[in-house]
Amino acid sequence: MDIKARITEQTAQLEAQWAADERWAGITRTYSAEDVVRLRGSVVPECTIARLGAERLWRLLTQGGYVSALGALTGGQAVQMVKAGLQAIYLSGWQVAADANLAGATYPDQSLYPANSVPQVVRRLNNALTRADQIDWAEGRNGTDWLAPIVADAEAGFGGALNAYELMRAMIEAGAAGVHFEDQLAAEKKCGHLGGKVLVPTSQFVRTLTAARLAADVHNVPTVLVARTDALSATLLTSDVDEADQRFVSGERTSEGFYRVADGLDSAIARGLAYAPYADVVWFETSTPDLGQAKEFAQAMHEKHPRKVLAYNCSPSFNWKKALSDEDIASFQQQLGGWGYRFQFITLAGFHSLNAGMFELARGYRDRGMSAYVDLQQREFALEREGYTATKHQREVGAGYFDQVMQAVSGGESSTLALRGSTEEAQFTQT
């Protein structure tokens, strides 16, 4: 069969798939199936982890209650999250900027790090989860679905539509199940809880989402695409060219040439509604844990898009005890889940957990020496009753797994096995 015939056949198959698959109900594409097929090339590499993760994430978001996730900073943290029972993992660009980027620098959340940093951390998390799966499989354990879907931060796309396309491609190849983009200007991107945020026109962000969806379609992976709006607290706009934005433009200009716009809930709702046809999930970024705002946003979204999945950042930037009572904090996520916020996450959980834990240990070690470390070890022993296994750190990272590799290579006669005769084998009981 010649190329033209193959393209025609594959185009018809893709058109039929889009039309029949409930997964794509309510999703708008501004490009054709033929565009996708022509961009794929003759061979489409299989992105197995990304595909399985995307399919699982979508099931979780649409077939049950809300999905709660924590932001992982390291592969080890991702493993512990899954071991503790979480079903998904969030990967924050903030955390990558702070302590996990390819520049090896410490940055604020302003897109200062190399654009391929987050895909590399996605790969690192999936590698750690894959190793945990291999260890359990080799030991005959079962019951843990290790490859939890990762929702990764693409920030404002690190540029225009082509940058978004390439970044989405890299995320998928690294195994991301979901990816989110935000409607800020990439060159001025800020953390959602910093000042000075500059929005791009609504239509420009739709192009960003379209580019990301196109990349997923070209890779033949149903990546969960998340659109985040920062309009609740952003007061600047690059251009007034889009009619959808004009009712929020004040007419004033800044020294950089940006337009001043009215922030607030009405602006956030307008943008959320505009993005909904192009995204699987809409993320409402807020300044405080305000249930009233969250409910109003959800009602406005579902009035026009009844089935649209919503996301909410349960941010460490909020002073939770100052904003809410203990009772409201305890029921906060259940309330959000009832309004359709099916993906809820603590972005910087890894950063705060890692730093607070090490500070406490270091302070105790300074004052009490080994007694402080032994207290930590005893807490680990106690956690073993609940499934914790990292007390035996050699086994946790695969020493036993590679012993099995060596035994297979040597026909079962290796004299250099790592765990045999180790202090871990002698001093730590099996769980």
JOWO-V327066 format. One record per pair of residues at least 12 apart in sequence whose C-alpha atoms are under 10 Angstrom apart, sorted by the first residue. I is the first residue (numbers start at 0). GAP is how many residues later the second one is. Records with the same first field share a line. If there is no record, write none. Layout:
I->GAP  GAP
This chain:
2->35  39
3->34
5->31  36
6->26  27  28  29  30  31  33  34  35
7->25  26  29  30
8->25  28
9->23  24  26  27  28
10->21  22  23  24  25  26  27
11->21  22  25
12->20
13->18  19  20  22  23  203  206
14->17  18  19
15->17
16->16
17->15
22->32  35  36  39  199  257
23->198  256
24->252  255  282
25->250  251  252  253  254  279  280  281  282
26->249  250  251  252  253
27->182  185  247  248  249  250  251
28->180  181  182  184  185  248  249  250
29->177  180  181  184  248
30->179  180  183
31->182
32->181  184  185
34->179  182  183
35->178  179  180  181  182  183  184
36->180  181  182  183
37->180
38->175  176  178  179  180
39->175  177  178  179  180
40->177
43->174  175  176
44->128  174  175
45->127  173  174  175
46->125  126  127  128  129  172  173  174
47->124  125  127  173
48->77  81  98  99  100  101  123  124  125  126  127  128  172
49->76  97  99  100  121  122  123  124  125  126  127  128  166  169  171  172  173
50->98  121  122  124  125  126  165  168  169  170  171  172
51->95  96  97  123  124  125  169  170  171
52->35  94  95  96  97  98  122  123  124  125  168  169  170  171
53->94  95  96  97  118  121  122  123  124  125  167  168  169  170  171
54->94  122  123  166  167  168  169
55->31  32  91  92  93  121
56->30  31  91  92  93  94  120  121  166  167  286
57->91  119  120  164  165  166  222  251
59->27  28  89  282  283
60->163  220  248  249  250  279  280  281  282
61->245  246  247  278  280
62->279
63->278
64->269  272  273  275  276  277  278
65->243  244  245  267  268  270  271  272  273  274  275  276  277  278
66->19  20  21  22  244  266  270  274  275  276  277  278
67->18  19  20  21  22  244  246  265  269  274  275  276  277  278
68->12  13  17  18  19  20  21  22  81  82  244  245  274  275  276  277  278  280
69->16  17  18  19  20  21  22  244  274  275  276  277  278  279  280
70->17  18  19  20  21  22  23  24  79  80  81  274  275  276  277  278  279  280  281
71->17  18  19  20  23  24  49  50  53  78  274  275  276  277  278  279  281  282
72->17  18  19  20  21  22  23  25  26  27  48  51  52  274  275  276  277  278  279  280  281
73->17  21  22  25  26  47  48  50  51  54  276  277  280
74->46  47  48  49  50  51  52  53  54
75->48  49  52  53  56  314  320  321
76->12  48  51  52  272  273  276  277
77->12  13  46  47  48  50  51  68  69  70  72  272
78->46  47  49  50  51  52  53  54  67  68  69  311  317
79->49  52  307  308  309  310
80->65  67
81->47  50  62  63  64  65  66
82->49  61  62  63  303  304  305  306
83->302  303  304
84->59  60  61  302
85->62
86->58  59  60  61  62  63
87->58  59  60  61  62  63  89  255  257
88->36  58  59  60  61  62  63  88  256  257  258
89->32  59  60  61  62  63  88  89  253  254  255  256  257  258  259  260
90->27  28  30  31  34  59  60  61  62  63  85  87  88  254  255  256  257  259
91->17  26  29  59  60  61  62  63  254  255  256  257  258  259
92->15  16  17  18  20  24  25  28  59  60  61  62  98  254  255
93->13  14  15  16  17  24  59  61  96  97  98  253  254  257
94->12  13  14  23  252  253  254  255  256  257
95->12  13  15  17  21  22  24  25  57  255
96->12  13  14  15  16  17  20  21
97->15  253
98->252
99->13  17  18  20  21
100->12  13  14  15  16  17  19  20
101->12  13  14  15  16  18  19
102->14
103->13
107->82  83
108->46  80  81  82  83  84  85
109->45  46  76  77  78  79  80  81  84
110->43  44  45  46  47  75  76  77  78  79  80
111->46  75  76  77
112->45
113->44
114->39  40  42  43  44  48  51  52  55
115->38  42  50  51  54  55
117->34  35  36  37  49  52  53  56  58
118->33  34  35  48  49  50  51  52  53  54  55  56  57
119->50  51  53  54  55
120->31  50  53
121->28  29  30  31  48  49  50  51  52  53  54  55
122->47  48  49  50  51  52  53
123->50  51
124->22  23  25  49  50  51
125->20  21  22  23  24  48  49  50
126->20  47  48
127->18  19  269
128->16  17  18  19
129->16  17
130->15  16  265  266  267  270
131->12  13  14  15  264  265  266  269
132->12  13  14
133->12  264  267
134->260  261  262  263  264  265  266  267  269
135->260  262  265
136->264
137->262  263  264  266  267
138->261  262  265
146->28
147->28  29
148->26  27  28  29
149->25  26  27  28  29
150->20  24  25  26  27  28  29  72  73  74  75  192
151->16  19  20  23  24  25  26  27  28  29  74
152->18  23  25  26  27  28  29  73  194
153->13  14  17  25  26  27  28  58  72
154->24  25  26  27  28  29  30  31  34  35  36  73
155->24  25  26  27  28  29  30  31  32  33  34  43  44  49  52  72
156->23  24  25  26  27  28  29  30  32  48  51  52  55
157->23  27  28  29  30  31
158->26  27  28  49
159->25  26  44  45  47  48  51
160->43  44  45  46  47  48  49  50  51
161->45  46  49  50  53
162->45  48  49
163->17  43  44  45  46  47  48  49  51
164->43  44  45  46  47  48  49  50  51
165->45  46  49
166->12  44  45  48
167->12  13  41  43  44  45  46  47  48  51  55  57
168->43  44  45  46  47  48  49  50
169->45
170->44  45  52
171->43  44  47  48  49  50  51
172->46  48
174->48
175->47  48
176->44  45  46  47  48
177->44  45  46  47  48  102  103
178->33  44  45  46  47  48  102
179->29  32  44  45  46  47  48  99  101  102  103
180->24  27  28  31  44  45  46  47  48  98  102
181->17  18  23  26  27  44  45  46  47  48  49  101  103
182->14  15  16  17  18  19  21  22  23  25  26  44  45  46  47  48  88  92
183->13  14  15  16  17  21  44  45  46  47  50  52  53  54
184->12  13  14  15  16  19  20  51  52  53
185->12  13  14
189->40
190->39
191->36  37  38  39  40  41  42  93  94  95  121  123  125
192->37  40  41  92  93  94  95  122  124  125
193->39  40  93  123
194->38  39  40
195->37  38  39  40
196->33  34  36  37  38  39  40
197->32  33  35  36  37  38  39  40  60  61  62  63
198->30  31  32  35  36  37  38  39  40  59  60  62
199->36  37  38  39  40  42  45
200->36  37  38  39  40  41  42  43  44  45  70
201->27  35  38  39  40  41  42  43  68  69  70  72  73
202->38  39  40  41  42  68  71  72
203->38
204->22  23  24  66  69  70
205->21  65  68  69  70  71  72  73
206->71
207->19  70
208->16  17  18  66  69  70
209->15  68  69
211->13  14  66  67
212->12  65  66  67
222->57
223->55  56  57
224->53  54  55  56  57
225->49  50  52  53  54  55  56  57  83  84  85
226->44  45  48  49  51  52  53  54  55  56  57  83  84
227->40  43  44  47  51  53  54  55  56  57  82  83  84
228->38  39  40  41  42  43  46  53  54  55  56  57
229->33  34  37  38  41  42  53  54  55  56  57
230->30  31  32  33  34  35  36  37  38  39  40  41  53  54  55
231->30  31  32  33  34  35  36  37  39  52  53  54  55  61
232->29  30  31  32  34  35  52  53  54
233->26  27  28  29  30  33  34
234->13  14  15  23  24  25  26  27  28  29
235->13  16  17  18  21  22  23  24  25  26  27
236->12  16  17  20  21  22  23  24  25
237->15  18  19  20  21  22
238->18  19  20  21
239->18  19  20  21
243->23  26  27  30
244->16  17  22  25  26
245->15
246->14  15  20
247->12  13  14  15  16  18  19
248->12  13  14
249->12
263->22  29
264->19  21  28  29  31  32
265->30  31  34
267->16  17  18  29
268->15  27  28  29  30  31  32
269->27  30  31
270->13
271->12  25  26  28  29  38
272->24  27  28  29  30  31  32
273->27
275->25  28  29  32  33  34
276->28  31
278->29  30
279->27  28  29  30
280->26  27  28  29  30  60  61  62
281->16  19  26  27  28  29  30  59  61
282->26  27  28  29  30  58  60  61
283->13  14  26  27  28  29  57
284->26  27  28  29  30
285->26  27  28  29  32
286->26  28  30  31
287->26  27  29  30  31  32  35  36
288->23  24  25  26  28  29  30  31  34  35  40  43
289->33  34  42
290->33  37  41  42  44  45
293->18  41  42  45  46  47
294->40  41  43  44  45  46
295->43
296->13  42
297->12  38  41  42  43
298->40  41
300->39
301->37  38
305->34
306->33
307->32  33  34
308->30  31  32  33  34
309->26  27  29  30  31  32  33  34
310->25  26  29  30  31  32  33  34
311->21  24  25  28  29  30  31  32  33  34
312->28  30  31  32  33  34
313->18  19  30  31  32  33  34
314->29  30  31  32  33  34
315->30  31  32  33  36
316->29  30  31
332->12
356->19
359->12
360->12  14  15
375->15
376->14
377->13
378->12
379->12
380->47
383->46  47
384->46
386->44
387->43
388->41  42
390->33  37
391->32  33  35  36  37  38  39
392->31
393->24  25  28  29  30  31
394->23  24  29  30
398->18  19  20
399->17  18  19  20
400->17  18
401->15  16  17
402->13  14  15  16  17
403->13
404->12
405->12
